[in-house]
Amino acid sequence: MEYEMWSDFPPERDPYIHAEDVENMINSRIRVRRYGPHEWFTLTDLLNDEQECWDPHRRGNDPLTYKGVEDPKPWQVVNHYRYTSRPLKPHSIMSCLAQLWPDTSQGLTTHELRAIVNMTLLRVNHKPFRRCHIHPILVLSFMGDYQGRIIQASYDGKGLILQYSQLWSFKDIKKAPVELFVRYRLSKPVGGVRTLSL
């Protein structure tokens, strides 16, 4: 009953819970123990501690990484990772969950764009990356009806370049592109890390 106070949807029909279920499915594939070089091997071991969760110190005027229940379509950035290997890279990976049903005739949704722009602003203004020429973000976006897509965004100081996949369905676990999303989630950054001369 507590859930019903916060949502107009019963849990099985809530698009945000669908999105969260898909995100949890991806994470469980990454964190499950497997046979490997040592007894407790998981796919996160392949990263060699190059990724860590990123939660910057926030100031009052920083952009939000979520929109709550008062919003008609709540969304949230979760599992935001940055690369920690030296030299520091401005690249990051995040997941975005939204309480909305997908519209396959449209491009990116408003929540996806807001999440990308807000995280880009946080990254651009983060001290180690202020002078970086590019700010790439990889987004795993999930929404209702167990749908998800992969978005590559890059801000170059002049504009935001976006590339995105089709919407993929995770309803049927046998046909769901879980391994594709896992590979992207575990990917390593490529490309130059030029800095601006100020």
Residue pairs with C-beta under 8 A, 6 or more apart in sequence:
3 11
4 10
6 69
7 14
7 16
7 69
7 99
9 15
11 17
14 99
14 144
15 98
15 99
15 100
15 101
15 143
15 144
15 145
16 74
16 97
16 98
16 99
16 144
18 142
18 143
18 144
18 145
18 146
18 147
19 97
19 98
19 99
19 142
19 143
19 144
19 148
20 97
20 142
21 146
21 170
22 142
22 146
22 147
22 148
22 170
23 78
23 79
23 95
23 97
23 140
23 142
25 170
25 173
25 176
25 178
26 95
26 140
26 178
26 181
26 182
26 185
27 79
29 43
29 178
29 179
29 182
30 42
30 43
30 44
30 182
30 185
30 186
31 42
31 43
31 44
32 42
33 40
33 41
33 42
34 41
34 42
34 43
35 41
36 45
37 45
38 45
43 182
43 186
44 186
46 186
47 186
47 188
49 84
50 83
50 84
50 85
50 188
51 81
51 82
51 83
51 84
51 93
52 81
52 82
52 84
53 79
53 80
53 81
54 80
54 81
54 82
54 92
55 80
56 62
56 122
56 126
62 121
62 122
62 125
63 117
63 118
63 121
63 122
64 118
65 76
65 77
65 80
65 115
65 118
65 119
65 122
66 74
66 75
66 76
66 77
67 73
67 74
67 75
67 76
67 111
67 114
68 74
73 98
73 99
73 100
73 110
73 111
74 98
74 99
75 96
75 97
75 98
75 99
75 100
75 111
75 114
75 115
76 96
76 97
76 98
77 94
77 95
77 96
77 115
77 118
77 119
78 94
78 95
78 96
78 97
79 93
79 94
79 95
80 92
80 93
80 94
80 95
80 119
81 92
81 93
81 94
82 89
82 91
82 92
83 89
83 91
83 92
83 188
83 189
87 193
88 128
88 129
89 189
89 193
90 123
90 129
90 132
90 134
90 135
90 136
90 193
91 136
91 137
91 138
91 189
92 119
92 123
92 136
92 137
92 138
93 137
93 138
93 139
93 140
93 184
93 185
93 187
94 115
94 119
94 137
94 138
94 139
94 140
95 139
95 140
95 141
95 142
96 111
96 112
96 115
96 139
96 140
96 141
96 142
97 142
97 143
98 109
98 111
98 112
98 141
98 142
98 143
98 144
99 143
99 144
100 109
100 111
100 143
100 144
101 143
101 144
101 145
102 109
102 143
102 144
102 145
102 147
102 167
103 109
104 167
107 164
108 151
108 162
108 164
109 141
109 143
112 139
112 141
112 151
115 139
115 141
116 137
116 139
116 151
116 153
116 160
116 162
117 160
119 137
120 135
120 137
120 153
120 155
120 160
123 129
123 135
123 137
124 130
124 135
124 155
129 135
131 195
131 196
131 198
132 193
132 194
132 195
132 196
133 156
133 157
133 192
133 193
133 194
133 195
133 196
134 154
134 155
134 156
134 157
134 191
134 192
134 193
134 194
135 154
135 155
135 156
136 152
136 153
136 154
136 189
136 191
137 152
137 153
137 154
138 150
138 151
138 152
138 153
138 184
138 187
139 150
139 151
139 152
139 153
140 148
140 150
140 181
140 184
140 185
141 148
141 149
141 150
141 151
142 148
145 169
145 171
146 169
146 170
146 171
146 176
147 167
147 168
147 169
147 170
148 167
148 168
148 170
148 181
149 164
149 165
149 166
149 167
149 168
150 164
150 165
150 180
150 181
150 184
151 162
151 163
151 164
151 165
152 162
152 163
152 164
153 160
153 161
153 162
153 163
154 160
154 161
155 161
157 196
168 176
168 177
168 180
168 181
169 175
169 176
170 176
170 177
170 178
